């Protein structure tokens, strides 16, 4: 039996402070963090997904109910206990000892200190670069001020944040133009963006995003890149350009391109792959997906995370499914004689927490 130690959730968001009805709750089961909480199609429910089934399997017992109880009964019990008590029970039962929290998503979500207190764990902040840049732009009246303040803001954030993350960089041209943009390009892009900020323009300019990412690379803090539905193989040139500079790259949410992400970790010493919400989303098929990652990635390059947003249940599901999948895959290899139990236990500890503690400098 493979024992999984306490986990470091190397990428997640806070949880909601408000009570949820059935429709709002289930909308969070079917959408990625930061996306609109759209309802399920008429006549369907997001409880009829791998994530929904996993919630019903793992969470009801933590609130005093039987596994697989009906969603309405589960939510009634959740409301009976109250959002604070339910969150406390769920997070403390997850076995997560440290949360790395991306605070760049809007909503009534708990911050690092609050989720740490609720979950009786440590917590650290991840700074979202796009949001940081938008905050800087609101107080910078000229191009020169914007660029100077942007560099200063990233440098200042690096003193306290455990990492930076970018949600738009990969989608907005990083794969096509991985090198730092020239000074003239940057000034032109900054001028165009400032001119549009009066209308609430978000940071989408590919030149300015690349400039921002390279400032983050220079900070030395790990840089998390949201791969999403993009093929991460397109980041090979950026990985090559940043090799040897002292900044680790962590690829987030790579499913269904998880094999490509795993392959990149073997090609570049500073590239890592995050399990993210992949295992929670694949539920009963998680062991097969994890085995595919372990086929290609060096074991010191994989990191557990929940990728959870809004619902403490998603932390529980990610942790529970991860433990089950890891135990099943490694246990099978031990049973076949391919691995020793000692090595399997060592690798389990690396992926669960050791790799994250090393990369982010956690105690």
Secondary structure, DSSP 8 states (H G I E B T S, - for coil): ------EEEEEE--BBSS---HHHHHHHHSS-TTS------TT--TTSSHHHHHHHHHTGGGGT--TT--HHHHHHHHHHH-HHHHHHHHHHHTTEEEEEEE--S-SSB--HHHHHHHHTSEEEEEEEHHHHHHHHHTT--SHHHHHHHHHHHHHHHHTT-SEEEESSTIIIIITT--S---HHHHHHHHHHHHHHGGGT--S--HHHHHHHHHHHHHH-SEEEEE-TTS-GGGGHHHHHHHTTSS--EEEE--TTSHHHHHHHHHH-TTEEEE-TTHHHHHGGGHHHHHHHHHHHS-GGGEE------B-HHHHHHHHHHHHHHHHHHHHHHHHTTSS-HHHHHHHHHIIIIIHHHHHHT--
